Amino acid sequence: MTRTTHAVAATLTELSAMDAGTLIRHLGVSPAGLTTLERNARLARHGRNRVAGADGPRWTARLLHCLRSPFVGLLLGLDLVLALTSNLAGSITVGVMVLVSVLLRFAQEYRSDLAAKRLRALVATTATVARRGSRSPRRFADPLGTVTTELPVELLVPGDIVHLKAGDLVPADCRLLTATNLVVEQATLSGESLPVRKTVTTDRIAGNVLDSPVFCFLGSTVVGGSATAVVVGTGPSTYLGSIAERLARPDHDADAGMRSTAWTLIRFTLVLAPIVLAVSGLTHGNWSEAALFAVSVAVGLTPEMLPVIVAANLAKGAVELSKQQVIVKRLRAVHEFGQLDVLCVDKTGTLTDDRIVLAGHTDDLTLELAYVNSALQTGLRNPFDRAVIDAVDPDHRLLLEANWRLVDELPFDHERRRMSVIVRDTEGRHLLVTKGAAEHDAAHNGTRVLGLWCKEIEEREIYQLADEDGAELVGHLFFQDPPKESAPQAIKQLRELGVEIVVVTGDNEHVARKVCRDIGIPDATVHARATPARKAEIVRELRKNHTVGFLGDGVNDAAALREADLAISVGGALPVARDTADVILLRKDLTVLTQGVLAGRRTFANTMKYVKLTASSNFGNVLSVLAAAVFLPFLPMLPVQLLVQNLAYDVAQLAIPWDGVDRDQVSSPRKWAGGDLARFMLLVGPLSSVFDVVLFAAMRHYDPATFRTGWFVEGLLSQLLIVHVIRTQRRSRASLPVIVATALVAAIGLALPFSGLFGLVALPAGYFPWLAAVVLGYCALVQAVKTGYVRKFATWL
């Protein structure tokens, strides 16, 4: 059962004030651990130690998701009508269309799910657990006789006694029983970039539960020391689990846009099909034939291969991105990439190297004494210590270490925020060297500052904190997290593509703005000291007017990732972030995001080519059908001929995903727009009807079979060739796959009349000059209309 973050915090607050003995009794466990029977009982009560989404969607859920499409629903309904009216050929044709589109989409999304699962390798697979009565082959006994065993993390239960050491991932929410120099990295939970020291205390939690020194949380990492702790929360009852369980993804731009486009097309179908039924029935008096014809027209008006085209486009985009080390977990994310116009990023590790370096120091003496302090101490070296050591030449390090010997040290603590070493030089002189937080703060310059103090001190057996009094300030050390080398160019490219960068960080604003200045975006929007809730709120506000991406890798990013239109994480992120993400970057680098945006826009452009081409052509065909139904004493085309013509055209359009895209189609974000589609259909669609009527007049003396064959061939060739006019706002040439597909299907369309199939017959020689004139005239008119359309609306596809 899911617990809220407030409930988890309340439980931890209550447990924080208990000493070890009281806590053990309260949890009903022994210091030696649980027995197998006790563990099994608790496992049945609390469930496995998993957070939400750890296993990803089941294949059945994925298949149902693929079936939930307006087009699939409409076509299945039309397929049922065809079956009930004994039109077996038509019913099988439509059924195959639906089956292929659903299976293709399911196969690609399921493969993407499996690829994403392979990345779930960050959480610890086993934990060292105290167990009474353990019979595991991997068990060890300490000098006191306590048996420990390696247990799969998902089998941990509240009350388990676990042993932690440097390098371990904390396997559950734990309360410390003992701790020796324990330091934990929990930046992915709290946003705090530096490791925090954990100690055994009975002080009741007064503020944020994450600030408590007595608890270690699932999702954090032990970077130093060792400890024994008791598990107090697993799975959804952990702090991490409470965040992961309570969040649900909202509706996103690509989903809403696709539905808007789908319903625009469906509304046209629902309006025009009854009109065709009425006109045909009233004209010819055969209502059963008119109903069958109206259903066939409805199928022809519906771009039934849209799910296939979309899936093929998205699959091609996902393959392109995989070559850029980007794994697409959810295919719709490829479209979201193309529509992206705001990208929210954290500073650390995204704009910067996530590596503290010494950027400057007052003088050489300051650096030398800082090295003595950092290198000779025996405690945990933090990132600042490592930066100081790296800044000193290796040969000079040897000289300094030869001249100074460690005598004693005064460890770091959070109250005085400094640490000291007492060293002796070769002449026997004793020196106290202190490094820590400086009263002078240069954060307004975007630099972290530590001060260095020094004084001579007499030799003694015990040194105390009071000995630091009177030390003189020697100088300051200035540290930075340097920007990534690739960041400036990547940011420039994203901005040129119309994507604005918004920095959302837990760091202070001055440091974040310094980084922004260094990478060339001094005017960037910066949200500093952002909590997880604030990050989610920022994304929600931005989504009101933008398509928003969020790049995050920790639990503190989970809420914002859920809110974003495009959730982006990295391969090394925590599972809660990876499971929420639509896209996983195998390297945390903005450069790959630029490639993602371009791939998404190419995919979207090619998808819209198919939608607008097909919808406008089919709409024009319906108008032609209505005109023919009024003036002809017979059906202008048989239902099966309509279906075959539509299927042949759609097969040719399967090459669209491999078509080239004009530069202006990827230069700015593009979105689904049902209104724009309706306008395009109404203005471009009727153009084909003008030339259809011309052909009708030329064929007015033909018998019904020849008339139907003539319109079948002209309609198919017109749709195939007009693709090459409509597909681009400019005059670029189609890609080779599109040209080949057009040629092959056109050849089949010209050959079918000689086969006698589908009621088609051979055409007379006098028909073909009219065919050429009508098709070429149609292409010329559309080219002229395109010029005026672009001038009027500043867009085409």
Secondary structure, 3 states (H helix, E strand, C coil): CCCCHHHHHHHHHHHHCCCHHHHHHHHCCCCCCEEHHHHHHHHHHHCCCCCCCCCCCCHHHHHHHHHCCHHHHHHHHHHHHHHHCCCHHHHHHHHHHHHHHHHHHHHHHHHHHHHHHCCCCCCCCEEEEEEECCCCCCEEECCCCCEEEEEEHHHCCCCCEEEEECCCECCCEEEEEEEEEEEEECHHHHCCCCCEEECCCCCCCCCCHHHCCCEECCCCEEEEEEEEEEEEECHHHCHHHHHHHHCCCCCCHHHHHHHHHHHHHHHHHHHHHHHHHHHHHHHHCCHHHHHHHHHHHHHHHCCCCHHHHHHHHHHHHHHHHHCCCEEECCCHHHHHHHHCCEEEECHHHHHECCCCEEEEECCHHHHHHHHHHHHHCCCCCCHHHHHHHHHCCHHHHHHHHHHEEEEEEEEEECCCCEEEEEEEECCCCEEEEEEEECCCCCHHHCCEEEEEEEEECCCCCCCCHHHHCCCEEEEEEEEECCECCCHHHHHHHHHHCCCEEEEECCCCHHHHHHHHHHCCCCCCEEECCCCHHHHHHHHHHHHCCCCEEEECCCHHHHHHHHHCCEEEEECCCCHHHHHHCCEEECCCCHHHHHHHHHHHHHHHHHHHHHHHHHHHHHHHHHHHHHHHHHHCCCCCCCHHHHHHHHHHHHHHHCCHHHCCCCHHHCCCCCCCCHHHHHHHHHHHHHHHHHHHHHHHHHCCCCCHHHHHHHHHHHHHHHHHHHHHHHCCCCCCCCCHHHHHHHHHHHHHHHHHHHCCHHHCCCCCCCHHHHHHHHHHHHHHHHHHHHHHHHHHHCCCC
